[in-house]
Amino acid sequence: MVDADLLCRVGQSLFGERWQTDLSVLLGVNSRTMRRWASGQNETPPWLHERLVALINERQTALSDVLSHLTAKSSPDEGVRGSSSSGDIER
């Protein structure tokens, strides 16, 4: 079983501060159900642990792939090109 604190940490790590709706959609559960789990009002189902582990692994794999591409395309002499005073990133 996943306790409420761990569920909140996982949700925020995957989706940021407004994680409950995104995670509930991805898991196919009602957003009210997710809020009840997150508050500790209802216990989480047994299948949730395995599904969260799978989601974290998928995200980690995707981020590792993106990081590999970014680091392969950058060179030490590039500096900080693409930054602007407004903080926007050129694409």
Secondary structure, 3 states (H helix, E strand, C coil): CCCHHHHHHHHHHHHCCCHHHHHHHHHCCCHHHHHHHHHCCCCCCCHHHHHHHHHHHHHHHHHHHHHHHHHHHCCHHHCCCCECCCCCECC
